[in-house]
Amino acid sequence: MAIMDAGAPASGHGREITARGIVLGALITIVFMAANIYLGLKTGMTFSSSIPAALISMGALRLVGGAGILENNIVQTQASAAGTLCNVILVLPGLVLIGHWHGFPFWETSLVCLIGGWLGVAFSIPLRRALVSGSDLPYPEGVAAAEVLRAGHSETGERGLTTLLAAAAGSGLVAFATSGLRILADGVLTAFSFGGAVFSIGSGFSLALVGVGYLVGIGACLALLTGVVIAWGIMVPVLTALTPQPGLTPGEAAQAVWSGQVRLVGAGIIAVGGFWTVATLVRPIARSIRSALAAGDPARAAVRQDRDLPLPLVGGVALALCLPLGALFAGFAADLGIAGPMLVAVVAAGLLFCLVFGAAMAAVCGYLAGLLGSSTSPISGIGILTAMVGAALLPLVLGPAESPEARRVTVALVLLAASVIITACSIANDNLQDLKTGQIVDATPWRQQLVLIVGVAVGSLVIVPLLSLLYGAYGFVGSLPRPGMDPALALTVPQASLVTQIADGIVARTLPWPMLLIGCALGAVMVGLEVALKRRAFSFPALTVGIGMYLPLSVEMTIGLGGLLGFLCLRALRRSGADPETLEAARRRGVLIASGFLVGESFVGIGLTAIDAASGRSSTLSLVGPDFAQTATWLGGAVFVGGFFAAMRFIRGSFADPAQRRPVGTPKFRAENR
């Protein structure tokens, strides 16, 4: 289908694909990609750009007039590639850290992003019917982006837009005072020892993560908090008691044990939960593929809102991508000194691994997109899992790596394959989130898929100059591009360093495998629990338990508080005798407030990242020094608690008609006993 077919759809919402929309989407992609790359290299975290892109698109296109909700949806779909294609930096800089690359070669880096991104689109298209239109996954950021679009375009959306923008303003002010001025702490974390065991407790103060938890729901949040209890309530205390670490404070000892051992247990649970998720998705995906093939039949043409890019075309393109991918592996292996039959074997193994394992992990990431959203999906965990599997399998082709040079060759090939797969998984994750937004606003799936392909192409051309610019300006910890650079300013690239370390540990046979095997055993137990609870109509995804052990404590606790917020609001309204209409109004207010929290913090994060990048140092706008830390913690906690209860008050609201309020002394309506 050509772009010329992108006229006015039957829904009456206006055109979808337009030349001005494509140009605007490309510009937003470039800006957000620059911010994401800097943030990711510095902290190991990136942000989803869909919601900020939707707001920028609405503002920009409103100036020229004539823009509808579908055109704005297309712009945010294209620009969302910026927040996901950048995830390649969670692995790819490892090639610089091991000394194989001395910078980022243009064509090799661009091909990794382009091929991986396009494979991600291809992998995700057959998943749409199984995971979007045919499932009840919450898709928190997809729903939030749709609420932003609907609030800005619906005739009755003025009040909703006001609610969303008010929440965004509050969240943005808190984020600016926290990450910019530093007068508010971003969380509290304390540790204490008891009989040799170290316990840590704490929480973050991010309203955006509260919004994510609200949108995710209480079931997934309980699974997340189960992982927190296992990691920080059981494993960290036990391991710190068994292996004392002299010279470290309790907090440092707890962090060392968590990052070096407990996270591997979480990775094992993620592995088992991920493969279980793939197994449960086989039948729905098969139905989705059959449905997509039937929809491609002119005699059984699907309605516009259910039409994907033709599946035979998608499959043909995916197979065609094997040619440049094989050439990429061949050139890379030849540079490493591999030739002859071994070169053929390496290329074949790389292609098979990227296609088979990549498709499986794309399905897992698509499921996680629906369950937790794009920003909190453990993409780095998928990168670690990919590196672990690749490092375990590749020596079967190359032989044992007995020398340091053989280890470097093996690790370099593992990092290349992992970079392609993590890019594919990230784009699949993003595509399904965008398709959920499109489903809500009545968009055309194939048009969204087409512009995401364009967004990947734009991002693939832009990412190399941005990476080269930042590496040349700051360098990486452990790899400075030229003598005389200040190591204190070097970017930490934490996730790429961790992935590289794990891959090297497996190849050198120094990885603590017992932790991973314990995780696999726990994963099997959690899968059994998930199946048992599902029969009672309760969602408890085993995969999320592993995520609860893998992500930082401050992130998990804050998301859990967001789930608790939604549960408490709904419970209070039901106990107060609220009718279904009132419950639905409260739900919509909650979605708007949660979406506003995400919008405000995202925009402030982009602005502060740009300021820091321009100044060449961190915390450019900070007004205080280290001696203000304790006061900032108290202030940050007070503001966070105030924001939490204010959100609860606004979500619950007052009944629109005072007569609907339950008079004092009347019995409560207990819906849960009906």
Secondary structure, DSSP 8 states (H G I E B T S, - for coil): --GGG-S--TTSS--SS-HHHHHHHHHHHHHHHHHHHHHHHHHS-----HHHHHHHHHHHHHHH----HHHHHHHHHHHTHHHHHGGGGGTTTHHHHTTS-SS--HHHHHHHHHHHHHHHHHHHGGGHIIIIIT-----HHHHHHHHHHHHHHSTT-HHHHHHHHHHHHHHHHHHIIIIIS--S-SEEEEEEEETTEEEEEEEE--HHHHHHHHHH-HHHHHHHHHHHIIIIIIIHHHHHHHS--TTS-HHHHHHHHIIIIIHHHHHHHHHHHHHHHHHHHHHHHHHHHHHHHHHTSGGG---GGG--S-HHHHHHHHHHTHHHHHHHHHHHHHHTT--THHHHHHHHHHHHIIIIIHHHHHHHHHHHHHHH-STTS-HHHHHHHHHHHHHHHTHHHH----SHHHHHHHHHHHHHHHHHHHHHHHHHHHHHHHHHHHHHHT--HHHHHHHHHHHHHHHHHHHHHHHHHHHHHH-BTTB-SSTT--GGGSB--HHHHHHHHHHHHHHTT-S-HHHHHHHHHHHHHHHHHHHHHHTTT----HHHHHHHHHS-HHHHHHHHHHHHHHHHHHHHHHHTT--HHHHHHHHHHHHHHHHHHHHHHHHHHHHHHHHHHHHTSS-TT----GGGHHHHHHHHHHHHHHHHHHHHHHHH---SSGGGS--TTS----GGG-
